[in-house]
């Protein structure tokens, strides 16, 4: 049954955003194959000229792939998992998840805050080889922070609900 009101709207938007990120992750991995393949083929054979832009493009794509992967992993609940007490259930599990969730939210806030400063620092700079705007490679940091706050906040609210009302909340 869909949740009513603002909470339901936020959950639906977060779900759509999560699916979009999963698709972008797959696409970025596929696109990353092209510049890396061009680099390998040009270095090992004389079939292709040595393209300089491929190294920088691979670096940009790798940063995006790693950051999107970290977001998707956190959304799916597999990124920040160290299960010291795997048999805990119910309120005890919710309490431990809240404790670890607080740290995820803190890290999300730090990535968002300093990520914005990071993007601002690179706003008027360009990359050396491909002459791309450097803010493009810095942009994933605040996006990561926002996403961790969104998805971590969702889980945090669910855990608080379980802690207060029990498992059937």
C-alpha positions as CSV (number, residue, x, y, z in Angstrom):
1,X,0.0,0.0,0.0
2,X,1.5,3.4,-1.0
3,X,2.4,5.8,1.8
4,X,0.2,8.9,2.1
5,X,1.2,12.5,1.9
6,X,4.6,14.0,1.7
7,X,6.4,10.9,2.9
8,X,4.9,8.9,0.1
9,X,5.9,11.5,-2.5
10,X,9.5,11.6,-1.2
11,X,9.7,7.8,-1.3
12,X,8.4,7.7,-4.9
13,X,10.8,10.4,-6.0
14,X,13.7,8.7,-4.2
15,X,12.7,5.4,-5.9
16,X,12.7,7.0,-9.3
17,X,16.0,8.7,-8.6
18,X,17.5,5.4,-7.4
19,X,16.4,3.6,-10.6
20,X,17.8,6.5,-12.7
21,X,21.1,6.2,-10.9
22,X,21.2,2.4,-11.4
23,X,20.7,3.0,-15.2
24,X,23.4,5.7,-15.2
25,X,25.8,3.3,-13.4
26,X,25.3,0.7,-16.1
27,X,25.7,3.3,-18.9
28,X,28.8,4.8,-17.3
29,X,30.5,1.4,-17.1
30,X,29.6,0.7,-20.7
31,X,30.9,4.1,-21.9
32,X,34.1,3.7,-19.7
33,X,35.0,0.7,-21.8
34,X,35.5,2.9,-24.9
35,X,38.3,5.2,-23.8
36,X,40.1,2.5,-21.9
37,X,40.0,0.2,-24.9
38,X,41.3,2.9,-27.1
39,X,44.1,3.5,-24.7
40,X,45.1,-0.2,-24.5
41,X,44.9,-0.7,-28.3
42,X,46.9,2.4,-29.1
43,X,49.6,1.6,-26.5
44,X,50.0,-2.0,-27.5
45,X,49.6,-1.8,-31.3
46,X,50.1,0.7,-34.1
47,X,46.5,0.3,-35.3
48,X,45.3,3.5,-33.6
49,X,47.1,6.8,-32.9
50,X,47.7,7.5,-29.3
51,X,44.8,9.7,-28.2
52,X,45.5,11.9,-25.2
53,X,41.9,12.7,-24.4
54,X,41.1,9.1,-23.7
55,X,43.1,9.1,-20.4
56,X,41.3,12.2,-19.1
57,X,37.9,10.9,-20.3
58,X,38.6,7.6,-18.5
59,X,39.5,9.4,-15.3
60,X,36.3,11.5,-15.4
61,X,34.1,8.4,-16.1
62,X,35.8,6.4,-13.4
63,X,35.1,9.1,-10.8
64,X,31.4,9.2,-11.9
65,X,31.2,5.4,-12.0
66,X,32.6,5.0,-8.5
67,X,30.4,7.8,-7.0
68,X,27.2,6.5,-8.6
69,X,28.1,3.0,-7.5
70,X,28.6,4.2,-3.9
71,X,25.2,5.9,-4.1
72,X,23.4,2.8,-5.5
73,X,25.2,0.6,-3.0
74,X,24.0,2.8,-0.2
75,X,20.4,2.9,-1.6
76,X,20.3,-0.9,-1.8
77,X,21.7,-1.3,1.7
78,X,25.0,-3.0,0.7
79,X,27.5,-0.2,0.9
80,X,27.9,0.5,4.6
81,X,27.3,-2.9,6.0
82,X,29.4,-4.4,8.8
83,X,27.2,-6.9,10.5
84,X,28.7,-7.5,13.9
85,X,25.5,-9.0,15.3
86,X,23.8,-10.7,12.4
87,X,21.1,-12.4,14.7
88,X,19.7,-9.1,16.0
89,X,16.2,-8.4,14.9
90,X,13.4,-6.0,15.7
91,X,14.1,-3.1,18.0
92,X,17.7,-4.1,18.7
93,X,18.5,-4.3,15.0
94,X,16.8,-0.9,14.5
95,X,18.8,0.7,17.3
96,X,22.1,-0.6,15.8
97,X,21.0,0.6,12.4
98,X,20.2,4.0,13.8
99,X,23.6,4.3,15.4
100,X,25.4,3.4,12.1
101,X,22.9,5.5,10.1
102,X,23.8,8.6,12.1
103,X,27.4,8.2,10.8
104,X,26.1,7.7,7.2
105,X,24.1,10.9,7.5
106,X,27.1,12.8,9.0
107,X,29.3,11.6,6.0
108,X,26.5,12.6,3.6
109,X,26.4,16.1,5.1
110,X,30.2,16.4,5.0
111,X,30.3,15.3,1.3
112,X,27.5,17.7,0.4
113,X,28.9,20.7,2.3
114,X,32.5,20.3,1.2
115,X,31.5,19.0,-2.2
116,X,29.8,22.3,-2.9
117,X,33.0,24.1,-1.9
118,X,34.9,21.7,-4.1
119,X,32.8,22.4,-7.1
120,X,33.0,26.2,-6.4
121,X,36.8,25.9,-6.3
122,X,36.9,24.3,-9.8
123,X,34.2,26.5,-11.3
124,X,36.5,28.6,-13.6
125,X,39.2,26.0,-14.2
126,X,39.6,23.6,-17.2
127,X,41.3,20.2,-17.5
128,X,44.7,20.1,-19.1
129,X,44.2,17.6,-21.9
130,X,40.6,17.7,-23.0
131,X,40.0,21.2,-21.8
132,X,36.8,20.2,-20.1
133,X,35.4,22.3,-17.2
134,X,36.9,20.9,-14.0
135,X,33.7,21.4,-12.1
136,X,32.3,18.4,-14.0
137,X,34.8,16.1,-12.3
138,X,34.1,17.7,-8.9
139,X,30.3,17.6,-9.2
140,X,29.9,13.9,-8.1
141,X,30.9,14.8,-4.5
142,X,27.9,17.0,-3.6
143,X,25.6,14.7,-5.6
144,X,26.9,11.8,-3.5
145,X,26.4,13.7,-0.3
146,X,22.8,14.7,-1.2
147,X,22.0,11.1,-2.3
148,X,23.4,9.6,0.9
149,X,21.3,12.1,2.9
150,X,18.2,11.2,0.9
151,X,18.6,7.4,1.0
152,X,20.2,7.3,4.5
153,X,17.4,9.5,5.8
154,X,14.8,7.2,4.4
155,X,16.4,4.2,6.1
156,X,16.9,6.2,9.3
157,X,13.1,7.1,9.4
158,X,12.2,3.5,8.9
159,X,14.6,2.4,11.7
160,X,13.2,5.0,14.1
161,X,9.6,3.8,13.2
162,X,10.7,0.2,14.0
163,X,12.4,1.2,17.2
164,X,9.3,3.1,18.4
165,X,6.5,0.9,17.1
166,X,8.1,-2.5,16.7
167,X,8.7,-4.6,13.6
168,X,5.2,-4.3,12.1
169,X,5.4,-0.5,11.9
